[in-house]
Amino acid sequence: VQAADSLLKLISELKQTAIFSGFASLSDHVKQRKLELGQQSEQTERLLATISEQMVASLKEIESHYYSSV
């Protein structure tokens, strides 16, 4: 009976350890993914700013051609 109780305690402790190590691993993965997504977001913002600047320049050029041809 004591051996069975000891075995059940050991199994319970092993399960708990596995769960906690799984959470730690998952937490590390989430932190890494958050960092990657933050970097991707910054790159996207820079790209959008560049596209916006190019659109403004193109629009000014188109307006200039339009008004000079009228």
PDB file with one MODEL, atoms N, CA, C and O in Angstrom:
MODEL        1
ATOM      1  N   VAL A   1       0.839  -1.186   0.000  1.00  0.00           N
ATOM      2  CA  VAL A   1       0.000   0.000   0.000  1.00  0.00           C
ATOM      3  C   VAL A   1       0.887   1.253   0.000  1.00  0.00           C
ATOM      4  O   VAL A   1       0.618   2.209  -0.728  1.00  0.00           O
ATOM      5  N   GLN A   2       1.947   1.239   0.823  1.00  0.00           N
ATOM      6  CA  GLN A   2       2.841   2.400   0.859  1.00  0.00           C
ATOM      7  C   GLN A   2       3.557   2.574  -0.474  1.00  0.00           C
ATOM      8  O   GLN A   2       3.764   3.697  -0.936  1.00  0.00           O
ATOM      9  N   ALA A   3       3.928   1.473  -1.079  1.00  0.00           N
ATOM     10  CA  ALA A   3       4.614   1.544  -2.371  1.00  0.00           C
ATOM     11  C   ALA A   3       3.694   2.167  -3.422  1.00  0.00           C
ATOM     12  O   ALA A   3       4.136   2.966  -4.247  1.00  0.00           O
ATOM     13  N   ALA A   4       2.425   1.799  -3.387  1.00  0.00           N
ATOM     14  CA  ALA A   4       1.459   2.351  -4.342  1.00  0.00           C
ATOM     15  C   ALA A   4       1.280   3.846  -4.104  1.00  0.00           C
ATOM     16  O   ALA A   4       1.230   4.627  -5.054  1.00  0.00           O
ATOM     17  N   ASP A   5       1.182   4.248  -2.828  1.00  0.00           N
ATOM     18  CA  ASP A   5       1.056   5.670  -2.510  1.00  0.00           C
ATOM     19  C   ASP A   5       2.293   6.448  -2.962  1.00  0.00           C
ATOM     20  O   ASP A   5       2.181   7.535  -3.528  1.00  0.00           O
ATOM     21  N   SER A   6       3.457   5.884  -2.708  1.00  0.00           N
ATOM     22  CA  SER A   6       4.704   6.533  -3.127  1.00  0.00           C
ATOM     23  C   SER A   6       4.760   6.657  -4.645  1.00  0.00           C
ATOM     24  O   SER A   6       5.175   7.685  -5.180  1.00  0.00           O
ATOM     25  N   LEU A   7       4.342   5.610  -5.322  1.00  0.00           N
ATOM     26  CA  LEU A   7       4.340   5.628  -6.778  1.00  0.00           C
ATOM     27  C   LEU A   7       3.356   6.672  -7.308  1.00  0.00           C
ATOM     28  O   LEU A   7       3.668   7.383  -8.264  1.00  0.00           O
ATOM     29  N   LEU A   8       2.185   6.771  -6.704  1.00  0.00           N
ATOM     30  CA  LEU A   8       1.200   7.770  -7.115  1.00  0.00           C
ATOM     31  C   LEU A   8       1.719   9.189  -6.875  1.00  0.00           C
ATOM     32  O   LEU A   8       1.508  10.076  -7.702  1.00  0.00           O
ATOM     33  N   LYS A   9       2.397   9.403  -5.744  1.00  0.00           N
ATOM     34  CA  LYS A   9       2.984  10.718  -5.465  1.00  0.00           C
ATOM     35  C   LYS A   9       4.048  11.060  -6.505  1.00  0.00           C
ATOM     36  O   LYS A   9       4.109  12.182  -7.007  1.00  0.00           O
ATOM     37  N   LEU A  10       4.876  10.080  -6.813  1.00  0.00           N
ATOM     38  CA  LEU A  10       5.941  10.286  -7.793  1.00  0.00           C
ATOM     39  C   LEU A  10       5.351  10.629  -9.163  1.00  0.00           C
ATOM     40  O   LEU A  10       5.823  11.539  -9.844  1.00  0.00           O
ATOM     41  N   ILE A  11       4.328   9.898  -9.550  1.00  0.00           N
ATOM     42  CA  ILE A  11       3.665  10.161 -10.829  1.00  0.00           C
ATOM     43  C   ILE A  11       3.066  11.564 -10.830  1.00  0.00           C
ATOM     44  O   ILE A  11       3.188  12.290 -11.816  1.00  0.00           O
ATOM     45  N   SER A  12       2.430  11.941  -9.747  1.00  0.00           N
ATOM     46  CA  SER A  12       1.838  13.271  -9.635  1.00  0.00           C
ATOM     47  C   SER A  12       2.904  14.355  -9.748  1.00  0.00           C
ATOM     48  O   SER A  12       2.705  15.354 -10.439  1.00  0.00           O
ATOM     49  N   GLU A  13       4.028  14.161  -9.076  1.00  0.00           N
ATOM     50  CA  GLU A  13       5.121  15.131  -9.135  1.00  0.00           C
ATOM     51  C   GLU A  13       5.700  15.224 -10.543  1.00  0.00           C
ATOM     52  O   GLU A  13       6.015  16.314 -11.022  1.00  0.00           O
ATOM     53  N   LEU A  14       5.836  14.080 -11.200  1.00  0.00           N
ATOM     54  CA  LEU A  14       6.354  14.079 -12.568  1.00  0.00           C
ATOM     55  C   LEU A  14       5.405  14.807 -13.523  1.00  0.00           C
ATOM     56  O   LEU A  14       5.844  15.557 -14.394  1.00  0.00           O
ATOM     57  N   LYS A  15       4.115  14.582 -13.352  1.00  0.00           N
ATOM     58  CA  LYS A  15       3.129  15.276 -14.181  1.00  0.00           C
ATOM     59  C   LYS A  15       3.212  16.783 -13.959  1.00  0.00           C
ATOM     60  O   LYS A  15       3.190  17.567 -14.907  1.00  0.00           O
ATOM     61  N   GLN A  16       3.306  17.171 -12.687  1.00  0.00           N
ATOM     62  CA  GLN A  16       3.377  18.591 -12.358  1.00  0.00           C
ATOM     63  C   GLN A  16       4.636  19.217 -12.955  1.00  0.00           C
ATOM     64  O   GLN A  16       4.586  20.322 -13.493  1.00  0.00           O
ATOM     65  N   THR A  17       5.753  18.518 -12.861  1.00  0.00           N
ATOM     66  CA  THR A  17       7.005  19.011 -13.431  1.00  0.00           C
ATOM     67  C   THR A  17       6.883  19.150 -14.944  1.00  0.00           C
ATOM     68  O   THR A  17       7.337  20.137 -15.522  1.00  0.00           O
ATOM     69  N   ALA A  18       6.273  18.164 -15.578  1.00  0.00           N
ATOM     70  CA  ALA A  18       6.096  18.217 -17.033  1.00  0.00           C
ATOM     71  C   ALA A  18       5.213  19.393 -17.425  1.00  0.00           C
ATOM     72  O   ALA A  18       5.487  20.080 -18.408  1.00  0.00           O
ATOM     73  N   ILE A  19       4.165  19.621 -16.663  1.00  0.00           N
ATOM     74  CA  ILE A  19       3.259  20.734 -16.955  1.00  0.00           C
ATOM     75  C   ILE A  19       3.989  22.064 -16.808  1.00  0.00           C
ATOM     76  O   ILE A  19       3.885  22.928 -17.679  1.00  0.00           O
ATOM     77  N   PHE A  20       4.729  22.233 -15.711  1.00  0.00           N
ATOM     78  CA  PHE A  20       5.433  23.496 -15.487  1.00  0.00           C
ATOM     79  C   PHE A  20       6.521  23.729 -16.531  1.00  0.00           C
ATOM     80  O   PHE A  20       6.701  24.855 -16.994  1.00  0.00           O
ATOM     81  N   SER A  21       7.243  22.682 -16.905  1.00  0.00           N
ATOM     82  CA  SER A  21       8.277  22.862 -17.927  1.00  0.00           C
ATOM     83  C   SER A  21       7.631  23.167 -19.274  1.00  0.00           C
ATOM     84  O   SER A  21       8.187  23.911 -20.082  1.00  0.00           O
ATOM     85  N   GLY A  22       6.455  22.590 -19.510  1.00  0.00           N
ATOM     86  CA  GLY A  22       5.720  22.903 -20.737  1.00  0.00           C
ATOM     87  C   GLY A  22       5.295  24.356 -20.767  1.00  0.00           C
ATOM     88  O   GLY A  22       5.377  25.009 -21.807  1.00  0.00           O
ATOM     89  N   PHE A  23       4.837  24.871 -19.623  1.00  0.00           N
ATOM     90  CA  PHE A  23       4.445  26.278 -19.547  1.00  0.00           C
ATOM     91  C   PHE A  23       5.649  27.186 -19.750  1.00  0.00           C
ATOM     92  O   PHE A  23       5.546  28.214 -20.420  1.00  0.00           O
ATOM     93  N   ALA A  24       6.780  26.816 -19.180  1.00  0.00           N
ATOM     94  CA  ALA A  24       7.985  27.630 -19.342  1.00  0.00           C
ATOM     95  C   ALA A  24       8.400  27.666 -20.810  1.00  0.00           C
ATOM     96  O   ALA A  24       8.753  28.718 -21.342  1.00  0.00           O
ATOM     97  N   SER A  25       8.353  26.513 -21.447  1.00  0.00           N
ATOM     98  CA  SER A  25       8.700  26.438 -22.864  1.00  0.00           C
ATOM     99  C   SER A  25       7.720  27.247 -23.700  1.00  0.00           C
ATOM    100  O   SER A  25       8.119  27.978 -24.607  1.00  0.00           O
ATOM    101  N   LEU A  26       6.452  27.113 -23.394  1.00  0.00           N
ATOM    102  CA  LEU A  26       5.420  27.861 -24.111  1.00  0.00           C
ATOM    103  C   LEU A  26       5.600  29.361 -23.891  1.00  0.00           C
ATOM    104  O   LEU A  26       5.460  30.151 -24.825  1.00  0.00           O
ATOM    105  N   SER A  27       5.906  29.742 -22.675  1.00  0.00           N
ATOM    106  CA  SER A  27       6.122  31.156 -22.361  1.00  0.00           C
ATOM    107  C   SER A  27       7.308  31.708 -23.152  1.00  0.00           C
ATOM    108  O   SER A  27       7.242  32.813 -23.689  1.00  0.00           O
ATOM    109  N   ASP A  28       8.388  30.937 -23.221  1.00  0.00           N
ATOM    110  CA  ASP A  28       9.552  31.365 -24.000  1.00  0.00           C
ATOM    111  C   ASP A  28       9.195  31.516 -25.473  1.00  0.00           C
ATOM    112  O   ASP A  28       9.616  32.467 -26.131  1.00  0.00           O
ATOM    113  N   HIS A  29       8.418  30.573 -25.979  1.00  0.00           N
ATOM    114  CA  HIS A  29       8.001  30.630 -27.383  1.00  0.00           C
ATOM    115  C   HIS A  29       7.138  31.869 -27.633  1.00  0.00           C
ATOM    116  O   HIS A  29       7.302  32.543 -28.650  1.00  0.00           O
ATOM    117  N   VAL A  30       6.234  32.166 -26.723  1.00  0.00           N
ATOM    118  CA  VAL A  30       5.364  33.339 -26.867  1.00  0.00           C
ATOM    119  C   VAL A  30       6.197  34.619 -26.843  1.00  0.00           C
ATOM    120  O   VAL A  30       5.959  35.526 -27.640  1.00  0.00           O
ATOM    121  N   LYS A  31       7.167  34.699 -25.940  1.00  0.00           N
ATOM    122  CA  LYS A  31       8.033  35.881 -25.876  1.00  0.00           C
ATOM    123  C   LYS A  31       8.800  36.065 -27.180  1.00  0.00           C
ATOM    124  O   LYS A  31       8.898  37.177 -27.698  1.00  0.00           O
ATOM    125  N   GLN A  32       9.346  34.967 -27.709  1.00  0.00           N
ATOM    126  CA  GLN A  32      10.102  35.036 -28.956  1.00  0.00           C
ATOM    127  C   GLN A  32       9.203  35.463 -30.111  1.00  0.00           C
ATOM    128  O   GLN A  32       9.586  36.297 -30.933  1.00  0.00           O
ATOM    129  N   ARG A  33       8.019  34.891 -30.165  1.00  0.00           N
ATOM    130  CA  ARG A  33       7.073  35.230 -31.241  1.00  0.00           C
ATOM    131  C   ARG A  33       6.639  36.699 -31.146  1.00  0.00           C
ATOM    132  O   ARG A  33       6.487  37.379 -32.162  1.00  0.00           O
ATOM    133  N   LYS A  34       6.441  37.175 -29.910  1.00  0.00           N
ATOM    134  CA  LYS A  34       6.064  38.576 -29.705  1.00  0.00           C
ATOM    135  C   LYS A  34       7.166  39.498 -30.212  1.00  0.00           C
ATOM    136  O   LYS A  34       6.888  40.517 -30.845  1.00  0.00           O
ATOM    137  N   LEU A  35       8.401  39.144 -29.937  1.00  0.00           N
ATOM    138  CA  LEU A  35       9.537  39.933 -30.410  1.00  0.00           C
ATOM    139  C   LEU A  35       9.583  39.943 -31.939  1.00  0.00           C
ATOM    140  O   LEU A  35       9.770  40.993 -32.553  1.00  0.00           O
ATOM    141  N   GLU A  36       9.411  38.764 -32.549  1.00  0.00           N
ATOM    142  CA  GLU A  36       9.427  38.670 -34.007  1.00  0.00           C
ATOM    143  C   GLU A  36       8.306  39.503 -34.624  1.00  0.00           C
ATOM    144  O   GLU A  36       8.523  40.212 -35.607  1.00  0.00           O
ATOM    145  N   LEU A  37       7.120  39.418 -34.050  1.00  0.00           N
ATOM    146  CA  LEU A  37       5.990  40.178 -34.584  1.00  0.00           C
ATOM    147  C   LEU A  37       6.182  41.679 -34.396  1.00  0.00           C
ATOM    148  O   LEU A  37       5.761  42.472 -35.238  1.00  0.00           O
ATOM    149  N   GLY A  38       6.818  42.070 -33.292  1.00  0.00           N
ATOM    150  CA  GLY A  38       7.122  43.483 -33.075  1.00  0.00           C
ATOM    151  C   GLY A  38       8.072  44.008 -34.140  1.00  0.00           C
ATOM    152  O   GLY A  38       7.890  45.110 -34.656  1.00  0.00           O
ATOM    153  N   GLN A  39       9.087  43.212 -34.466  1.00  0.00           N
ATOM    154  CA  GLN A  39      10.034  43.605 -35.505  1.00  0.00           C
ATOM    155  C   GLN A  39       9.346  43.679 -36.868  1.00  0.00           C
ATOM    156  O   GLN A  39       9.588  44.596 -37.653  1.00  0.00           O
ATOM    157  N   GLN A  40       8.490  42.703 -37.129  1.00  0.00           N
ATOM    158  CA  GLN A  40       7.753  42.702 -38.391  1.00  0.00           C
ATOM    159  C   GLN A  40       6.829  43.919 -38.475  1.00  0.00           C
ATOM    160  O   GLN A  40       6.675  44.514 -39.542  1.00  0.00           O
ATOM    161  N   SER A  41       6.230  44.279 -37.371  1.00  0.00           N
ATOM    162  CA  SER A  41       5.355  45.451 -37.337  1.00  0.00           C
ATOM    163  C   SER A  41       6.138  46.726 -37.641  1.00  0.00           C
ATOM    164  O   SER A  41       5.670  47.583 -38.389  1.00  0.00           O
ATOM    165  N   GLU A  42       7.323  46.847 -37.063  1.00  0.00           N
ATOM    166  CA  GLU A  42       8.162  48.020 -37.324  1.00  0.00           C
ATOM    167  C   GLU A  42       8.556  48.093 -38.795  1.00  0.00           C
ATOM    168  O   GLU A  42       8.534  49.167 -39.396  1.00  0.00           O
ATOM    169  N   GLN A  43       8.918  46.946 -39.373  1.00  0.00           N
ATOM    170  CA  GLN A  43       9.274  46.913 -40.792  1.00  0.00           C
ATOM    171  C   GLN A  43       8.084  47.322 -41.659  1.00  0.00           C
ATOM    172  O   GLN A  43       8.237  48.060 -42.632  1.00  0.00           O
ATOM    173  N   THR A  44       6.914  46.841 -41.299  1.00  0.00           N
ATOM    174  CA  THR A  44       5.704  47.166 -42.050  1.00  0.00           C
ATOM    175  C   THR A  44       5.401  48.652 -41.965  1.00  0.00           C
ATOM    176  O   THR A  44       5.031  49.272 -42.962  1.00  0.00           O
ATOM    177  N   GLU A  45       5.558  49.228 -40.774  1.00  0.00           N
ATOM    178  CA  GLU A  45       5.326  50.670 -40.607  1.00  0.00           C
ATOM    179  C   GLU A  45       6.288  51.480 -41.476  1.00  0.00           C
ATOM    180  O   GLU A  45       5.885  52.454 -42.112  1.00  0.00           O
ATOM    181  N   ARG A  46       7.557  51.076 -41.499  1.00  0.00           N
ATOM    182  CA  ARG A  46       8.542  51.785 -42.331  1.00  0.00           C
ATOM    183  C   ARG A  46       8.189  51.653 -43.815  1.00  0.00           C
ATOM    184  O   ARG A  46       8.281  52.619 -44.573  1.00  0.00           O
ATOM    185  N   LEU A  47       7.790  50.462 -44.213  1.00  0.00           N
ATOM    186  CA  LEU A  47       7.420  50.234 -45.608  1.00  0.00           C
ATOM    187  C   LEU A  47       6.205  51.075 -45.990  1.00  0.00           C
ATOM    188  O   LEU A  47       6.172  51.671 -47.067  1.00  0.00           O
ATOM    189  N   LEU A  48       5.218  51.121 -45.119  1.00  0.00           N
ATOM    190  CA  LEU A  48       4.030  51.937 -45.391  1.00  0.00           C
ATOM    191  C   LEU A  48       4.375  53.421 -45.481  1.00  0.00           C
ATOM    192  O   LEU A  48       3.822  54.140 -46.313  1.00  0.00           O
ATOM    193  N   ALA A  49       5.280  53.874 -44.633  1.00  0.00           N
ATOM    194  CA  ALA A  49       5.699  55.281 -44.684  1.00  0.00           C
ATOM    195  C   ALA A  49       6.394  55.574 -46.013  1.00  0.00           C
ATOM    196  O   ALA A  49       6.166  56.622 -46.617  1.00  0.00           O
ATOM    197  N   THR A  50       7.235  54.656 -46.464  1.00  0.00           N
ATOM    198  CA  THR A  50       7.925  54.827 -47.743  1.00  0.00           C
ATOM    199  C   THR A  50       6.931  54.855 -48.899  1.00  0.00           C
ATOM    200  O   THR A  50       7.027  55.699 -49.790  1.00  0.00           O
ATOM    201  N   ILE A  51       5.984  53.936 -48.877  1.00  0.00           N
ATOM    202  CA  ILE A  51       4.957  53.891 -49.925  1.00  0.00           C
ATOM    203  C   ILE A  51       4.144  55.178 -49.926  1.00  0.00           C
ATOM    204  O   ILE A  51       3.827  55.719 -50.985  1.00  0.00           O
ATOM    205  N   SER A  52       3.811  55.660 -48.749  1.00  0.00           N
ATOM    206  CA  SER A  52       3.045  56.903 -48.637  1.00  0.00           C
ATOM    207  C   SER A  52       3.812  58.075 -49.242  1.00  0.00           C
ATOM    208  O   SER A  52       3.243  58.887 -49.972  1.00  0.00           O
ATOM    209  N   GLU A  53       5.098  58.158 -48.936  1.00  0.00           N
ATOM    210  CA  GLU A  53       5.925  59.232 -49.491  1.00  0.00           C
ATOM    211  C   GLU A  53       5.990  59.137 -51.013  1.00  0.00           C
ATOM    212  O   GLU A  53       5.914  60.151 -51.707  1.00  0.00           O
ATOM    213  N   GLN A  54       6.129  57.924 -51.525  1.00  0.00           N
ATOM    214  CA  GLN A  54       6.181  57.727 -52.971  1.00  0.00           C
ATOM    215  C   GLN A  54       4.850  58.100 -53.625  1.00  0.00           C
ATOM    216  O   GLN A  54       4.827  58.672 -54.715  1.00  0.00           O
ATOM    217  N   MET A  55       3.754  57.776 -52.960  1.00  0.00           N
ATOM    218  CA  MET A  55       2.436  58.125 -53.495  1.00  0.00           C
ATOM    219  C   MET A  55       2.251  59.637 -53.548  1.00  0.00           C
ATOM    220  O   MET A  55       1.723  60.168 -54.526  1.00  0.00           O
ATOM    221  N   VAL A  56       2.683  60.325 -52.507  1.00  0.00           N
ATOM    222  CA  VAL A  56       2.572  61.789 -52.478  1.00  0.00           C
ATOM    223  C   VAL A  56       3.392  62.388 -53.615  1.00  0.00           C
ATOM    224  O   VAL A  56       2.924  63.281 -54.321  1.00  0.00           O
ATOM    225  N   ALA A  57       4.612  61.897 -53.790  1.00  0.00           N
ATOM    226  CA  ALA A  57       5.468  62.414 -54.861  1.00  0.00           C
ATOM    227  C   ALA A  57       4.847  62.131 -56.230  1.00  0.00           C
ATOM    228  O   ALA A  57       4.853  62.995 -57.106  1.00  0.00           O
ATOM    229  N   SER A  58       4.321  60.942 -56.410  1.00  0.00           N
ATOM    230  CA  SER A  58       3.688  60.590 -57.692  1.00  0.00           C
ATOM    231  C   SER A  58       2.459  61.445 -57.950  1.00  0.00           C
ATOM    232  O   SER A  58       2.240  61.902 -59.072  1.00  0.00           O
ATOM    233  N   LEU A  59       1.662  61.660 -56.923  1.00  0.00           N
ATOM    234  CA  LEU A  59       0.462  62.485 -57.073  1.00  0.00           C
ATOM    235  C   LEU A  59       0.828  63.917 -57.458  1.00  0.00           C
ATOM    236  O   LEU A  59       0.180  64.518 -58.315  1.00  0.00           O
ATOM    237  N   LYS A  60       1.859  64.456 -56.829  1.00  0.00           N
ATOM    238  CA  LYS A  60       2.302  65.814 -57.173  1.00  0.00           C
ATOM    239  C   LYS A  60       2.767  65.874 -58.623  1.00  0.00           C
ATOM    240  O   LYS A  60       2.480  66.834 -59.338  1.00  0.00           O
ATOM    241  N   GLU A  61       3.482  64.847 -59.046  1.00  0.00           N
ATOM    242  CA  GLU A  61       3.966  64.807 -60.425  1.00  0.00           C
ATOM    243  C   GLU A  61       2.795  64.714 -61.406  1.00  0.00           C
ATOM    244  O   GLU A  61       2.783  65.399 -62.428  1.00  0.00           O
ATOM    245  N   ILE A  62       1.825  63.878 -61.099  1.00  0.00           N
ATOM    246  CA  ILE A  62       0.639  63.733 -61.954  1.00  0.00           C
ATOM    247  C   ILE A  62      -0.140  65.041 -62.008  1.00  0.00           C
ATOM    248  O   ILE A  62      -0.575  65.461 -63.080  1.00  0.00           O
ATOM    249  N   GLU A  63      -0.317  65.687 -60.856  1.00  0.00           N
ATOM    250  CA  GLU A  63      -1.019  66.976 -60.824  1.00  0.00           C
ATOM    251  C   GLU A  63      -0.280  68.017 -61.659  1.00  0.00           C
ATOM    252  O   GLU A  63      -0.896  68.799 -62.383  1.00  0.00           O
ATOM    253  N   SER A  64       1.032  68.016 -61.549  1.00  0.00           N
ATOM    254  CA  SER A  64       1.841  68.973 -62.304  1.00  0.00           C
ATOM    255  C   SER A  64       1.650  68.762 -63.801  1.00  0.00           C
ATOM    256  O   SER A  64       1.468  69.726 -64.545  1.00  0.00           O
ATOM    257  N   HIS A  65       1.691  67.513 -64.245  1.00  0.00           N
ATOM    258  CA  HIS A  65       1.483  67.218 -65.668  1.00  0.00           C
ATOM    259  C   HIS A  65       0.067  67.587 -66.095  1.00  0.00           C
ATOM    260  O   HIS A  65      -0.140  68.122 -67.184  1.00  0.00           O
ATOM    261  N   TYR A  66      -0.886  67.306 -65.253  1.00  0.00           N
ATOM    262  CA  TYR A  66      -2.286  67.598 -65.581  1.00  0.00           C
ATOM    263  C   TYR A  66      -2.502  69.100 -65.751  1.00  0.00           C
ATOM    264  O   TYR A  66      -3.069  69.548 -66.748  1.00  0.00           O
ATOM    265  N   TYR A  67      -2.044  69.870 -64.766  1.00  0.00           N
ATOM    266  CA  TYR A  67      -2.281  71.312 -64.810  1.00  0.00           C
ATOM    267  C   TYR A  67      -1.437  72.010 -65.871  1.00  0.00           C
ATOM    268  O   TYR A  67      -1.825  73.066 -66.370  1.00  0.00           O
ATOM    269  N   SER A  68      -0.291  71.435 -66.222  1.00  0.00           N
ATOM    270  CA  SER A  68       0.523  72.053 -67.274  1.00  0.00           C
ATOM    271  C   SER A  68      -0.038  71.744 -68.660  1.00  0.00           C
ATOM    272  O   SER A  68       0.278  72.442 -69.624  1.00  0.00           O
ATOM    273  N   SER A  69      -0.860  70.714 -68.766  1.00  0.00           N
ATOM    274  CA  SER A  69      -1.434  70.359 -70.066  1.00  0.00           C
ATOM    275  C   SER A  69      -2.776  71.028 -70.311  1.00  0.00           C
ATOM    276  O   SER A  69      -3.302  70.978 -71.423  1.00  0.00           O
ATOM    277  N   VAL A  70      -3.333  71.653 -69.283  1.00  0.00           N
ATOM    278  CA  VAL A  70      -4.653  72.279 -69.427  1.00  0.00           C
ATOM    279  C   VAL A  70      -4.558  73.640 -70.024  1.00  0.00           C
ATOM    280  O   VAL A  70      -5.578  74.303 -70.213  1.00  0.00           O
TER     281      VAL A  70
ENDMDL
END
